[in-house]
Amino acid sequence: MAFTKEHIDPNKLPQHIAVIMDGNGRWAKKKGALRIFGHRNAVDAVREVTEGCGELGIKYLTLYAFSTENWSRPKAEVDGLMELLVNTLKQEIKRLNENGVKLKTIGDITQLPKNCQENLSWAIDKTKDNKGLTLILALSYSGRWEITEAVREIANKVKAGNLQPDAINEQTIENYLKTSGIPDPELLIRTSGELRVSNFLLWQIAYTELFITPTLWPDFRKETLYEAILSYQQRERRFGKTSEQLNPVS
């Protein structure tokens, strides 16, 4: 079946889609090339999913671009990824502005090379007034790191006497997450067929619908995005309740 935008119900769109972009290395290996070749060809997939979400009216798209664990990869691959990030930001800034995309980041950005930090700040500033899709790049990010940072900040508030322990609830923790003010993703897409969440948005995906596709990330196109959204629209989101509670018989 060919999945098209026309199949999607515009009244049942998720506000926020998150993507674990996986399979670049395997894609390159199948081509007989180095892993960085897969990362370079993944730029087209990023462009496709960003444009696809923007065209549909999705409000937030979070891409897992580089995890805290990825720093342990070979230096040549990490250096290549950082260089690719800088070059892609420079090349895509015009397109982002034309499409009204606002850029944000979450993660320990201080760990990135200085030129990456500078280019990220530049791109964020250049797109800050855009009113369309908010594109969130998770860079040097992990869910456990984010939760640890939130706990540390809350502990400091308690230590300073500015917050009572009995006043801490789920909303308190959410206020200190890097995604504060952003709705939790309703749909998480993982490419390459792997069946794990890889330390991504651990707090936020408590009730997120998962869509696993065997497609390797460099081959991801709008049609796969449409397939994921259609799958999402066919599900009943119960949040711990029963179907009968959600749809009582009169």
Secondary structure, DSSP 8 states (H G I E B T S, - for coil): ----GGGS-GGG--SEEEEE---HHHHHHHTT--HHHHHHHTHHHHHHHHHHHHHHT--EEEEEEEEGGGGGS-HHHHHHHHHHHHHHHHHHHHHHHHTT-EEEEES-GGGS-HHHHHHHHHHHHHHTT--S-EEEEEEEE-HHHHHHHHHHHHHHHHHTTSS-GGG--HHHHHHHSTTTTS---SEEEE-TT----TTSSTTTTTT-EEEE----GGG--HHHHHHHHHHHHTS---TT--HHHHS---
